[in-house]
Structure formats: structure tokens, C-alpha cells
Amino acid sequence: MSKTVVFLKWTVILLNLGLTNQLFSGPLTLANLDYSNPILKNLRSEIKENLRISKSGTKSENLIPLKYYEYKVQKEDNFFKIMARTGMDLETLSSVNELSSPHDLSPGMVLEIPNMRGTFHPEETEANEKTKLTLANQYQINPNKLQFDAERGKWFLPGISMGKSEKSFFYGFGFQFPLTAARISSNFGKRLDPFTKKETFHGGLDMAAKQGSDVFSSMDGVVRFVGEQGGYGNLIIIKHSLGYETMYGHLLNFFVKHGQKVKKGEKIGQVGQTGRATGPHLHFEIRRNSKRQRPIFQSH
């Protein structure tokens, strides 16, 4: 289903629920980060005002409706420069753009910058009063200040900061290297496919290791899949908190079952060369809400 169809679907739902104040217009283009840029000035002003309202206990004040500004990352930019120039904070910029670390930025990437600080509730939820009240109680926030993003199907939580776990993931302290001894044979990003010899996008890391080497869970979680899956060969998928999943491919065998809870560092399988592989290695991926992330490890 296209984003346009999803947006229209949620628009009808919101209208029927009388939540039209949650609707927002399409993104505005932020051409540069010069402080003299009137669009940047307006963005910073709206962020400041929404922050004041979200932190106040006044029920009668309404937030400026959620909307986005689009900015194309330049060669000289970095995460913290963009954060400072726009008046954003780490939590908002990473949550809205589903960034897994400050290193995820690259020239040409288009960032969405909202006109308020906060974070998205990590799970997709319904646009109804019951859900709104449940989330308001969970996060101790005035329910009238919650904003529903129809395109994402998620509630935006104004003024709410990132939790310790999410900050840990963001700064690279969340995931552990899944092997004790290995060499990175293929990095995340563009590469020449070893079979077709054409340039393709590689969505994980290939870690060359001896056949039968033990593979360990990179983070606490629950095993979502164990079995054979196409080019991945023998594959384990572990579901973690905050929408994260890790994938372990080309395995020789398994030591876990579907639905099993596992701890970080627990042995889950052994290195093999099943599926589409030229030799024994582990294909490792990190995904967040089905989007592939560049793996960052706490230590290696």
C-alpha cells in the first residue's frame, strides 16, 4: 500500500474521530542552515514555542500542529551541527528519521525535521481516543498535546526524551559483536556482488570465520524465526525492543527455537555456508522497523 493511500486512509479516520487538529501539511523545504534563512528562523521559533507549551501544565494552550521541514544533508554537515542549527535534540532527530547512530548521515540524504521536540511511540498504534489516553497515562503527558502522524501510523509524544535503552542503541552500546574471532569480508553499503560482479547494496556485514565457529546473540531478545530462507540459507531472526531485529544468516546449525528468549552473548548457532555463500561466514543484519541499519557495536 502506497504512503499516499495510507495517509488518505488515516485522514478519513481522524476526521471521523474529530481529531482534525492532529493533521499537518506537507513538508517545507529547508534549503540551508544559515541563521539568516527565514524558513530556518520560523522552524526554530515553532520548536521553541511548542517546547514551552508541551512543558507547561496549561490545558487550554494548543500546540502548533505537527509538520515537517525537509533538509538535504550537505558534505560539510554532521549530525550534531544539524541538531544545533535547527534547534532540535538528539531524541527527536533520530526518532523521526529512524537513525541508528550519528554516523548514519550521508551527503544527499533527506532528513525530516519536525516543528516540535519529542519522540514517536515505537509501535504502530490506532488513531483513537482509547489509545491516546493510554499513551498519555503511560508517558504522563496531557492527552490533548499528543499528535498523530497519519503517514507513519504512530503517535508523536511532544517533549518526551529518549529512554536509556534507545540512547544506548544510538551511541553504539546496544549491540555486541556476534563472533569471538572473525574478519569483515564485506561491509554495509554498496559493493560488487560476488556472484553477478555488479554493484549492489549490501544490507549487512559479512564476517568470515571458520566453519562451525560459535555465533552469539548480539542483544537480549526473542527468537522470531529459525529456518531456511532463500539466499540467507539457515537463518535466525531475533526481535529486540524499540523495533529492532538482528539477522544471522548462512548458519551451519541452530541452538535456539522459535519463541525462545535469549540473552546478549548467548550461543545461538554456528557459522556455515548455507544459502548464497562463497565460503564459511556469518551474514549479520540490524533492522529497525524493517529498515536496514548500519551495524555499530559496543566493542570488538
Steps between C-alpha positions, in 0.01 A plus 500: 500500500646842399570778752236716329231234543602444864491874568155538344373200699616651830371844399147359469536323837621817670219706351245247622654510847504878509879504525550744215734711713750212465526543122799677353601636161767362269868564575664838442843517338786626714758601239786577741587532867598868494360680802385777263273254312140611581370141473760384752405791727136396481586137575706594806223734619233227471722247678560744786130581535390137481760404759365768736142380452587130532679566830226723642214366707245719323234287333351785300812568290519306176823399333578631153393194291772251412665564166835422340782688333720309255874557493752339263821411681808680365859376486610727785212398730497264793225386734583739782535806275154438350357441848641829633411715198139386486435514875437127509622246752650154462176323589283673242739497206584131542143387576335678207763384249552155657875555525686225681810712572650846429701334221190419295504838324642526149508783243179512299288333769174688561415550867155581633513759778176553695392828656500354851728295719397155611505139392270253329343221699703208357205281402235565234175584680140590423377858458231488764419655836564181696855471367563870553392481864704183556815663363433824689485301822807293412715804424336736752410755234188708439297295245403816311867554414554162335533524121413216262712458186267342244774405254702309758200365691662609826441748780752781549574574866592870537766577759578133570870407507665185376531226761829355621462190284446697180792732575712191555404368157559840340852543635599145407491346845201278432630227269782257566720351227346155427829311455812468715741483205417619150606730220260736321499370144223729371379826654158665518425705188577480131720215380569276202276195526730194519269305268387756240803734526256793486478783755222431751399617848613269779267541798721345767850380587665182379732358765741232375570233763580132528222255423328407824606813693248590769256785427362704790191717541593864459233622744230372736188401310253236385565265207251590226619265225715186475529321168606522138428818303619540141845653454543532876511123531454389860383815675417621851307823558485642853250770595624766745342804664426833326426339163848347454574156355828319430550239227763224491535330162685209327508301826615139526248417773282646776502491881174692555131454422225732382357705789800440727631791710874556462755714680775713348801274446300175507606237244232468230667320207819426307662656193429316175470568127136413430298700250670747267854490636848463350656370822442465875389830650224668700272751331384735776230768469340752733155626406275753667134496398608288199756761390861382476741683732877536490629268778677678786641288783583572862833325467690279266 
